């Protein structure tokens, strides 16, 4: 059998068995996709192997797919989380890193471990491959590296500690859940409720113009519109029964009744400028005014502010709301459309038809996966991960690697949204499919690689000692930080799980956390702490080598 055919057969068998194993739930708890890793270890132990180059490519490409699709989906949410809890979440992650360094230093002195072995255990226990590479680079610069325990001991210690690290991370999540009696579904619901509280719902209000200073003034020239985010959609002239579509260009007169749209606080601030509210529903009044939801799928409508698009002047319509990733927001003059947004538009039928054509409204495009931007983004991410950069006090160049580079690139590209006709958008279902495929490929190959020597090393006296050290270095920082965050900072359990996975830069742990509930909270927290944690892990591994070897 050819190496390629053999690799395909083995990897798919590992994936099938692992997913079946991960689907088994005991008291509502299952491993999910992380079961593929343990299936791979068993297959590898019993002699199943894949060509080294094929396995390396499959593993790294799977990891890139996983982290890139996460970043692309969660980029805007990560930025919002940074604004609200960035310092706190990254402080949790840094605490985990710092405690791990102190523990490995303590074990090094207490058990008289060779320094390079300690560095390998640190990288394996924290499931961070780039830190292993950094430690190897540091060791190669030391003239006494052979006396320090041999560079080979780095990889051996890493291989022994890595599976225990993954088990320890998942066990820590489960212990915190059991300790606090966490109801995961309730935590997910609370997270959604909190997100709703952070964003005021949009509402309509009818207001009669009672300010003589506004007579004969266009609505768009009233002070405070941009600050309050209030939009005008309909108007009924004084003395008339017919309702007309209204825009920022609409001239107001005393006694006119208008319908404005905005948040409750924005409307409360803006209404006194106009006049006073009136109990009239202009939606039910007669007139040639219609409302339409339109998908924004035309590249020419992207990355330009509504003020510059001038839809009110060109088409005679008003955009009252924008829905993005299930989040409803008011349409301000400074707002910009992103691909896939849903725009709420008010106008007459003919105007709505024209503006719909301009914005695209292509349901087919919304279901399509644009692969050329996807692969271009991956190219950017891989190149970014390969770029070495220096940090003050660190004598070696630092790289984000195949995991960090694509993640950072995806977050940035998701915020940019589009460049010309190139749009970074993947339908949610396709994103999840690519994400799951990526983590399955990664875990299958990682398990097969570790399984060849795992049981032999783990069952030896030295291996047992190394595994014990590794699990302690994994679990102690996670449990202390997680318990503190829950007790004193009242952090949501899913957010804690995301920080735990991100602080260990561990995709299998994130896959497990995501399988606990239908929520993006863990993934968002993971992406929020990952970049800084990756850099600190690399620095920490190099520091252990330089200080003790």
C-alpha positions in Angstrom: 0.0 0.0 0.0 1.3 3.4 -0.9 2.3 5.8 2.0 -0.5 8.2 1.0 -3.2 5.6 0.9 -1.9 4.2 4.2 -1.9 7.6 5.8 -5.5 8.4 4.6 -6.7 5.0 5.9 -5.1 5.3 9.3 -6.0 8.9 10.0 -9.6 8.4 9.0 -9.9 5.3 11.2 -8.4 7.2 14.1 -10.8 10.0 13.5 -13.8 7.7 13.4 -12.9 5.8 16.6 -11.9 8.9 18.4 -15.2 10.7 17.6 -17.2 7.7 18.7 -15.2 7.5 21.9 -15.6 11.3 22.4 -19.3 11.0 21.9 -19.7 8.8 25.0 -21.0 10.9 27.8 -20.9 9.9 31.5 -23.0 12.1 33.7 -23.4 14.5 30.9 -19.6 14.8 30.3 -17.8 13.6 27.2 -14.4 14.3 25.6 -15.9 15.5 22.3 -13.3 15.9 19.5 -10.5 15.5 22.1 -11.3 11.8 22.0 -9.4 11.6 18.7 -6.1 12.3 20.5 -6.5 9.3 22.8 -7.6 7.1 19.9 -4.4 8.2 18.1 -2.3 7.3 21.1 -3.8 3.8 21.2 -3.4 3.3 17.4 0.2 4.5 17.6 1.0 2.2 20.5 -0.2 -0.8 18.6 2.0 -0.1 15.6 -0.1 2.2 13.4 2.1 4.8 11.8 2.0 7.5 9.1 4.9 8.7 7.0 6.6 11.5 9.0 6.3 14.1 6.3 2.7 13.4 5.6 1.9 13.4 9.3 3.7 16.7 9.8 1.9 18.4 7.0 -1.5 17.1 8.0 -1.0 18.0 11.6 0.1 21.6 11.0 -2.4 22.2 8.2 -5.2 21.0 10.5 -4.0 23.3 13.3 -3.9 26.3 10.9 -7.4 25.6 9.7 -8.6 25.4 13.3 -7.1 28.6 14.6 -7.7 30.6 11.4 -11.4 29.9 11.3 -11.7 30.7 15.0 -10.0 34.1 14.5 -12.1 34.9 11.5 -15.4 34.1 13.2 -14.5 35.8 16.5 -12.4 38.8 15.6 -14.9 41.5 16.5 -16.0 39.7 19.6 -12.3 39.4 20.7 -11.8 43.2 20.4 -15.0 43.8 22.4 -13.7 41.4 25.1 -10.3 43.2 25.2 -12.1 46.5 25.8 -14.1 45.1 28.7 -12.0 42.4 30.3 -8.7 42.3 28.4 -6.5 43.2 31.4 -8.3 40.8 33.8 -8.3 37.8 31.4 -4.7 38.3 30.4 -3.7 38.7 34.0 -5.3 35.3 34.6 -3.3 33.8 31.8 0.0 35.4 32.9 -0.6 34.1 36.4 -0.9 30.6 35.0 2.4 31.0 33.0 4.2 32.5 36.0 3.1 29.8 38.4 4.2 27.1 36.0 7.7 28.6 35.7 8.0 28.7 39.5 6.8 25.1 39.8 9.2 23.7 37.2 12.1 25.7 38.9 11.1 24.1 42.2 11.0 20.6 40.8 14.3 21.2 39.0 16.0 22.0 42.3 14.1 19.5 44.5 14.4 16.4 42.2 17.8 17.5 40.7 16.3 17.4 37.1 18.7 18.2 34.3 17.8 21.8 33.1 17.0 20.8 29.6 14.7 18.0 30.8 13.0 20.6 33.0 12.5 22.9 30.0 11.1 20.0 28.0 8.7 19.1 30.8 7.6 22.8 31.0 6.8 22.8 27.2 5.0 19.5 27.3 3.0 20.1 30.4 1.8 23.4 29.0 1.2 21.7 25.5 3.2 24.5 23.8 5.3 23.3 20.9 6.8 26.8 20.0 8.3 27.0 23.5 10.0 23.6 22.9 11.6 25.0 19.7 12.7 28.2 21.6 14.2 26.0 24.3 16.1 24.0 21.7 17.4 27.2 20.1 18.6 28.4 23.5 20.2 25.1 24.3 22.2 25.1 21.1 23.9 28.3 22.0 25.2 26.8 25.3 28.7 25.3 25.1 27.8 23.0 28.0 24.4 21.8 26.6 25.6 18.2 26.6 26.6 18.4 30.2 23.3 20.0 31.0 21.4 16.8 30.1 21.5 16.7 26.3 19.3 18.4 23.8 17.7 15.0 23.2 16.2 15.1 26.6 14.1 18.2 25.7 12.1 16.3 23.1 11.8 13.2 25.2 10.5 15.0 28.3 8.1 17.0 26.1 6.7 13.8 24.5 6.1 12.2 27.9 4.5 15.3 29.5 2.4 16.4 26.5 -0.5 13.8 26.7 -0.6 14.3 30.5 -0.8 18.0 29.9 -3.9 17.6 27.8 -5.5 15.3 30.3 -4.6 17.7 33.1 -6.2 20.7 31.3 -9.4 18.8 30.7 -9.4 17.4 34.3 -8.9 20.9 35.7 -11.9 22.2 33.8 -14.0 19.3 35.1 -12.7 19.7 38.7 -13.6 23.4 38.7 -17.1 22.5 37.3 -17.6 19.9 40.0 -16.2 22.1 42.8 -18.6 24.9 42.1 -21.5 22.7 41.0 -21.6 24.5 37.6 -24.6 24.1 35.3 -23.0 24.6 31.9 -26.3 25.3 30.1 -27.1 27.9 32.7 -23.7 29.5 32.4 -24.2 29.7 28.6 -27.6 31.3 29.1 -26.1 33.8 31.6 -23.4 34.7 29.1 -26.0 35.4 26.4 -28.1 37.4 28.8 -25.1 39.5 29.8 -24.2 40.2 26.2 -27.8 41.4 25.7 -27.5 43.7 28.7 -24.3 45.2 27.4 -26.1 46.1 24.2 -29.3 48.2 24.5 -32.2 46.9 22.4 -33.3 49.1 19.5 -36.9 50.5 19.7 -39.2 52.9 17.8 -40.8 56.0 19.1 -43.3 58.5 17.7 -42.5 62.1 18.4 -44.5 65.3 17.6 -42.2 68.3 16.6 -42.7 71.0 19.2 -39.5 73.1 18.8 -39.8 76.2 16.8 -36.0 76.3 16.3 -36.4 73.1 14.2 -38.9 74.6 11.8 -37.8 74.2 8.1 -34.6 72.4 9.3 -33.5 69.1 7.7 -33.5 66.3 10.3 -29.9 65.5 9.5 -28.8 68.9 10.7 -30.2 68.6 14.2 -27.3 68.5 16.8 -26.8 65.2 18.6 -27.9 62.8 15.9 -24.5 61.0 15.6 -23.9 60.9 19.4 -27.3 59.4 20.2 -27.5 57.2 17.1 -31.2 58.2 16.5 -32.5 57.6 12.9 -35.6 59.0 11.2 -37.8 56.5 9.3 -41.3 57.9 8.8 -43.2 61.2 8.9 -46.8 62.3 9.0 -47.2 66.0 8.1 -49.3 68.2 10.3 -52.9 68.1 9.2 -52.4 65.0 7.0 -53.3 61.4 7.5 -50.8 59.9 5.0 -47.4 58.7 6.2 -44.3 59.2 4.0 -40.8 57.8 4.1 -38.3 60.1 5.7 -34.6 60.5 5.6 -31.9 62.9 7.0 -32.9 65.3 4.1 -36.5 65.5 5.3 -37.5 69.1 6.3 -39.3 69.2 9.6 -42.2 71.6 10.6 -44.0 72.3 13.8 -46.8 69.7 14.4 -45.2 67.0 12.2 -45.3 63.5 13.8 -42.2 61.5 13.1 -41.0 58.0 13.9 -37.5 57.7 15.2 -35.5 54.6 15.9 -32.7 54.1 18.4 -31.7 52.8 21.8 -33.9 53.7 24.8 -31.2 56.0 26.3 -30.5 57.6 23.0 -34.1 58.4 22.4 -34.5 59.7 25.9 -31.7 62.2 25.3 -32.8 63.2 21.8 -36.6 63.4 22.2 -36.6 66.7 24.3 -34.8 68.4 21.5 -37.6 67.5 19.0 -40.7 67.9 21.2 -42.5 65.2 23.0 -43.6 61.6 22.5 -47.1 60.8 21.2 -49.1 57.6 21.4 -49.3 57.1 17.6 -48.1 54.1 15.7 -47.0 55.3 12.2 -46.4 51.7 11.2 -50.1 51.2 11.0 -51.0 54.5 9.3 -51.8 54.6 5.6 -49.1 55.6 3.1 -46.7 54.2 0.5 -44.0 53.4 3.0 -42.4 49.9 3.3 -39.8 48.2 5.4 -37.3 45.7 4.1 -34.4 43.6 5.5 -31.6 43.4 3.0 -28.4 41.3 3.1 -25.3 43.3 2.3 -23.4 41.2 -0.2 -22.1 43.7 -2.7 -18.4 44.6 -2.2 -19.0 48.2 -3.5 -21.1 48.9 -0.4 -18.5 47.8 2.1 -15.9 49.7 4.0 -17.6 53.1 3.3 -19.5 55.0 5.9 -23.3 55.4 5.6 -22.6 59.2 5.5 -20.5 58.7 2.4 -22.8 56.2 0.8 -25.6 58.8 1.0 -28.3 56.2 0.5 -30.8 58.8 1.7 -29.8 61.3 -1.0 -29.2 58.8 -3.8 -32.1 56.4 -3.2 -34.4 58.2 -0.8 -34.3 55.5 1.9 -33.2 55.4 5.5 -31.1 52.6 7.1 -32.5 52.3 10.6 -30.7 49.3 12.0 -27.8 47.0 11.2 -27.7 43.4 12.4 -24.2 41.8 12.5 -23.5 38.3 13.9 -27.0 38.4 15.6 -26.2 41.7 17.3 -28.6 44.6 16.5 -27.2 48.1 16.4 -28.3 51.6 15.3 -27.2 52.8 11.9 -25.1 55.9 12.5 -23.6 58.1 9.9 -20.2 56.7 10.8 -21.4 53.1 10.5 -19.9 50.9 7.8 -21.4 47.7 6.3 -19.6 44.4 6.7 -20.2 41.5 4.3 -23.2 39.5 5.5 -24.8 42.4 7.5 -28.6 42.6 7.5 -29.7 46.2 6.9 -33.2 47.4 8.0 -34.3 49.9 5.4 -37.4 52.1 5.1 -38.6 53.8 1.9 -41.1 53.6 -0.8 -41.3 50.4 -2.9 -39.4 51.7 -5.9 -36.6 53.2 -3.8 -36.3 49.9 -1.9 -36.0 47.9 -5.1 -33.1 50.2 -6.3 -31.2 50.2 -3.0 -31.6 46.4 -2.7 -29.9 46.0 -6.0 -27.1 48.3 -4.8 -26.5 46.3 -1.6 -26.7 42.9 -3.2 -29.2 40.9 -1.1 -27.8 37.7 -2.5 -28.9 34.7 -0.4 -26.7 32.5 -2.6 -23.6 34.5 -1.8 -24.4 34.3 1.9 -24.3 30.5 1.7 -21.1 30.4 -0.4 -17.6 29.9 1.0 -15.1 32.3 -0.6 -12.0 30.1 -0.7 -9.6 32.4 -2.4 -9.7 35.0 0.5 -9.5 32.1 2.9 -6.3 30.7 1.5 -4.9 34.2 1.0 -5.5 34.8 4.7 -3.8 31.6 5.6 -0.8 32.6 3.5 -0.6 35.9 5.4 -1.0 34.1 8.8 1.8 31.6 8.0 4.1 34.3 6.9 3.3 36.3 10.0 4.0 33.3 12.2 7.4 32.8 10.5 8.6 36.4 11.1 11.2 36.6 13.9 10.9 39.6 16.2 13.0 40.6 19.2 11.8 41.5 22.7 13.7 43.6 25.2 15.9 41.3 27.4 15.3 38.2 25.2 18.5 37.2 23.4 16.6 35.1 20.8 14.1 35.9 18.1 10.5 35.1 18.9 8.0 33.7 16.4 4.3 33.2 16.7 4.4 30.0 14.7 1.8 28.2 12.7 -0.8 28.6 15.6 -0.2 32.2 16.6 0.4 33.8 13.2 -2.8 32.5 11.5 -4.9 33.4 14.6 -3.6 37.0 14.7 -4.0 37.4 10.9 -7.6 36.1 11.0 -8.6 38.5 13.8 -7.1 41.4 11.9 -8.7 40.4 8.5 -12.1 39.8 10.2 -11.9 43.4 11.4 -10.9 44.7 8.0 -13.7 42.7 6.4 -12.9 43.3 2.8 -10.4 44.9 0.4 -11.9 45.7 -2.9 -13.8 42.6 -4.0 -11.9 40.4 -1.7 -14.1 39.5 1.3 -13.2 37.6 4.4 -16.5 35.9 5.1 -17.3 32.3 5.7 -20.9 31.1 6.5 -21.2 30.0 10.1 -21.9 26.3 9.2 -18.9 26.2 6.9 -16.7 27.8 9.5 -17.7 25.2 12.1 -17.1 22.4 9.5 -13.6 23.6 8.7 -12.8 24.2 12.3 -13.9 20.6 13.3 -12.0 19.1 10.3 -8.8 21.0 11.3 -8.8 20.0 15.0 -9.6 16.3 14.0 -6.6 16.2 11.6 -4.4 17.8 14.2 -5.4 15.5 17.1 -5.2 12.3 15.0 -1.6 13.0 13.9 -0.6 14.3 17.3 -1.9 11.2 19.0 -0.3 8.8 16.4 3.1 10.6 17.0 2.9 10.4 20.7 1.5 6.8 20.8 4.7 5.2 19.4 6.7 5.8 22.6 4.1 7.1 25.1 3.4 3.9 27.1 7.1 2.8 27.0 8.2 6.1 28.4 5.3 6.6 30.7 5.6 3.2 32.4 9.3 3.5 33.2 10.4 4.8 36.6 11.8 8.0 35.0 8.7 8.4 32.9 6.4 8.1 35.8 8.4 10.8 37.6 8.3 13.1 34.6 4.6 12.6 34.1 3.9 13.4 37.7 6.0 16.6 37.5 4.2 17.5 34.2 0.7 17.0 35.6 1.5 19.1 38.6 2.9 21.9 36.4 -0.3 21.6 34.3 -3.0 21.4 37.0 -1.8 23.5 40.0 -1.7 26.9 38.1 -5.0 26.1 36.3 -6.8 25.2 39.5 -5.5 28.0 41.6 -6.2 30.6 39.0 -9.6 29.2 38.0 -10.8 28.9 41.6 -9.7 32.5 42.3 -11.4 33.8 39.2 -14.6 32.1 40.1 -14.6 33.0 43.8 -13.4 36.6 43.7 -14.0 37.8 40.1 -17.2 35.8 39.6 -16.1 34.9 36.1 -18.4 32.8 33.9 -17.3 29.2 33.8 -17.1 29.1 30.0 -14.9 32.1 30.0 -12.6 30.5 32.6 -12.4 27.4 30.4 -11.4 29.6 27.4 -8.7 31.3 29.4 -7.4 27.9 30.7 -7.2 26.6 27.1 -5.7 29.9 25.8 -3.2 30.1 28.6 -1.9 26.7 27.6 -2.2 27.5 23.9 -4.0 24.1 23.6 -6.5 23.5 20.7 -7.7 20.1 22.1 -8.7 21.7 25.3 -10.6 24.5 23.4 -12.3 21.8 21.4 -13.4 20.1 24.6 -14.6 23.4 26.1 -16.6 24.2 23.0 -18.3 20.8 23.2 -19.6 21.6 26.7 -22.2 24.2 25.5 -23.5 25.9 22.4 -21.6 29.1 23.1 -18.6 31.0 21.6 -17.6 32.3 25.1 -14.7 29.9 25.5 -13.4 30.5 22.0 -13.5 34.2 22.4 -11.6 34.1 25.7 -9.1 31.7 24.2 -8.4 34.1 21.3 -8.2 37.1 23.7 -5.4 35.7 25.7 -3.6 33.5 23.1 -1.2 36.1 21.5 0.3 37.4 24.8 0.4 33.9 26.3 2.3 32.4 23.3 5.0 35.1 23.6 5.3 34.6 27.3 5.6 30.8 27.0 8.4 31.2 24.5 10.2 33.6 26.8 9.7 31.4 29.8 11.1 28.3 28.1 14.2 30.2 27.0 14.6 31.7 30.5 14.6 28.2 32.1 17.4 27.1 29.8 19.5 30.2 30.2 19.1 30.5 34.0 19.7 26.9 35.0 21.8 25.4 32.1 
